[in-house]
Amino acid sequence: MNNFSGTDGWIPGNSLEMSYKTAQIRLVSSHPEVYEPCDDSFALVDALLSDQKHLLEHKPILCMEVGCGSGYVITSLMLMLGGEANGAQFIATDMNPHAITVTRETMEAHGVHAELINTDIASGLESRLAGSVDLLVVNPPYVPTPEDEVGREGIASAWAGGENGRSVIDKILPVADKLLSERGWLYMVTLTANNPSQICRQMTKKGYASRIVVQRSTEEESLHIIKFWRDVNIEVDANNGVTNSKTGILDSVRSQIQRLSFWGSSDINTSTD
Ligand SMILES: C[S@@+](CC[C@H](N)C(=O)[O-])C[C@H]1O[C@@H](n2cnc3c(N)ncnc32)[C@H](O)[C@@H]1O
């Protein structure tokens, strides 16, 4: 989770909110207890950018971020999709109340607006949003830490992921499954230590296909941005076993992860669709 600069996308002659493809670092607000945009945030935004054409064609109506931090990702997403002017609605949550304030300031600086909710994952929103989120983006706390560091007050809750960095991820996935619409897409940041192939296997059992959109290795960590979507070709039996995957997508993600781990330090977009 170390720093480097984000994407600058100034397009002369447009109004502020349409001038940039992504949020501008200099306009992103900050607070000592709020996670600043880092490699993982930039990799997630790059994944969304690389899929921007598909996202615009997909026309998501309800878009959501869980764990918005500084607001860099949700603001970038809004700029990419043309904001509420395109008929979409945006919601972001964070358990850190300072993150909600900072996200609001970041959005205001970019001339965009979303519903911001201070809550644990999507607690209190499940019945309202069940089956209606078309696009969910998550950069969760994924760093392996002692379990008692997870969910503590303050900045540590931005990265503390418990055993294998999976504690918060494993809580988010079933919530994502409840919230996502039939055409819902989920983009999530994972680390090699989180065992992304196992996460994909778990999601396949719920009927989701997956692919790595961006893989990025730094000196400190190897990140995978994985996209999940419901696939009618995946048949799941009553015992939660995958009886058929006509498209062979699971095998393709497994081999992608093996290949990328082998290649090590590269920035690869494995986009295939
Ligand atoms: C790695 S930071 C990502 C921040 C921002 N999305 C980005 O990419 O720069 C993780 C964020 O998730 C929030 N978070 C951690 N656990 C959460 C939970 N259980 N529910 C909601 N937000 C949570 C943290 O407060 C933090 O803002």
The ligand as an SDF file (V2000), in Angstrom:
LIG
                    3D

 27 29  0  0  0  0  0  0  0  0999 V2000
   -7.7690    0.0490    1.6490 C   0  0  0  0  0  0  0  0  0  0  0  0
   -8.8460    1.3230    2.1470 S   0  0  0  0  0  0  0  0  0  0  0  0
   -9.5100    1.8060    0.5610 C   0  0  0  0  0  0  0  0  0  0  0  0
  -10.0020    3.2280    0.5170 C   0  0  0  0  0  0  0  0  0  0  0  0
  -10.4170    3.7020   -0.8750 C   0  0  0  0  0  0  0  0  0  0  0  0
  -11.4900    2.9130   -1.4010 N   0  0  0  0  0  0  0  0  0  0  0  0
   -9.2450    3.6290   -1.8110 C   0  0  0  0  0  0  0  0  0  0  0  0
   -9.2130    2.6930   -2.6520 O   0  0  0  0  0  0  0  0  0  0  0  0
   -8.3520    4.4800   -1.7180 O   0  0  0  0  0  0  0  0  0  0  0  0
  -10.2000    0.4140    2.8870 C   0  0  0  0  0  0  0  0  0  0  0  0
  -11.3530    1.2780    3.3560 C   0  0  0  0  0  0  0  0  0  0  0  0
  -12.3750    0.4120    3.8490 O   0  0  0  0  0  0  0  0  0  0  0  0
  -12.8850    0.9210    5.0610 C   0  0  0  0  0  0  0  0  0  0  0  0
  -13.4130   -0.2140    5.8260 N   0  0  0  0  0  0  0  0  0  0  0  0
  -12.7170   -1.1600    6.5070 C   0  0  0  0  0  0  0  0  0  0  0  0
  -13.5490   -2.0640    7.0480 N   0  0  0  0  0  0  0  0  0  0  0  0
  -14.8030   -1.6840    6.6850 C   0  0  0  0  0  0  0  0  0  0  0  0
  -16.0980   -2.2010    6.9480 C   0  0  0  0  0  0  0  0  0  0  0  0
  -16.2670   -3.3160    7.6880 N   0  0  0  0  0  0  0  0  0  0  0  0
  -17.1740   -1.5540    6.4470 N   0  0  0  0  0  0  0  0  0  0  0  0
  -17.0120   -0.4150    5.7150 C   0  0  0  0  0  0  0  0  0  0  0  0
  -15.8080    0.1290    5.4370 N   0  0  0  0  0  0  0  0  0  0  0  0
  -14.7140   -0.5040    5.9090 C   0  0  0  0  0  0  0  0  0  0  0  0
  -11.7230    1.6270    5.7250 C   0  0  0  0  0  0  0  0  0  0  0  0
  -12.1620    2.5890    6.6630 O   0  0  0  0  0  0  0  0  0  0  0  0
  -11.0230    2.2290    4.4940 C   0  0  0  0  0  0  0  0  0  0  0  0
  -11.5160    3.5100    4.2260 O   0  0  0  0  0  0  0  0  0  0  0  0
  1  2  1  0
  2  3  1  0
  2 10  1  0
  3  4  1  0
  4  5  1  0
  5  6  1  0
  5  7  1  0
  7  8  2  0
  7  9  1  0
 10 11  1  0
 11 12  1  0
 11 26  1  0
 12 13  1  0
 13 14  1  0
 13 24  1  0
 14 15  1  0
 14 23  1  0
 15 16  2  0
 16 17  1  0
 17 18  1  0
 17 23  2  0
 18 19  1  0
 18 20  2  0
 20 21  1  0
 21 22  2  0
 22 23  1  0
 24 25  1  0
 24 26  1  0
 26 27  1  0
M  CHG  2   2   1   9  -1
M  END
$$$$
